[in-house]
Amino acid sequence: MSKRPHSESGFSEPPIDHPSRRRLPPLLRRTWYSLNQAFRRRLGPLNLTPDQFTVLRWLHEKSDTPLTQRQLADLMASDPNTVTSVLNRMEAAGLIERKTHLTDRRAKNVLLLPHGNTIYAKARRIAVDLQAEVMSAVPKAQRARFLEQLEAVADAARDVLEK
C-alpha cells in the first residue's frame, strides 16, 4: 500500500494529474500558445512569423559561423522539414540566402541578407517589449531564477525524449 504525500496541513494531496492541481503540460501549452499568438500579431506588420524571427535571431547571434539548415533545426528544436519550409519562404522574401556547404555538398549554409538584418532589428524590439510585458507577471527579483528553472524543465524534457 503506497502512501500519498501529505501537504503542510496534514491532509493527503490529490494525485499529480488531478484536475484540481496545476499541471505542467496544460500550463506550458497555454503559455506557449498565448505567447506565440501575441508575437504573431505583433510581427504581422513586418510580414514575419515567430518561426521566421527565430531563424533570424539564430543567424544574427551566430553570425561568426555559418549555420546549416540542420543546425538551425536543432537550435530551434524543430523538425527539419518545417525549417526547410520556413527557409523557402524567407529566401523568397529576400531575408536569407542558402549556399552549398564548402565541404559537404549535401548541406546548405543559411546566410542572413541585409534586408533580413533590417527586419530582424525591428522584430527584435517587438520581441524584447513582449518579453518584458509577459515577464512583468513574475516579481523582478525572481525572474532570473524562474528562467533557470524553466530551462531545467526544458532540459529534463529533452533528456526524456532522448532516452
Summary of the structure (lengths in Angstrom):
residues: 163
radius of gyration: 20.3
end to end distance: 29.9
largest distance: 65.8
contacts: 377
relative contact order: 0.10
helix: 62%
strand: 9%
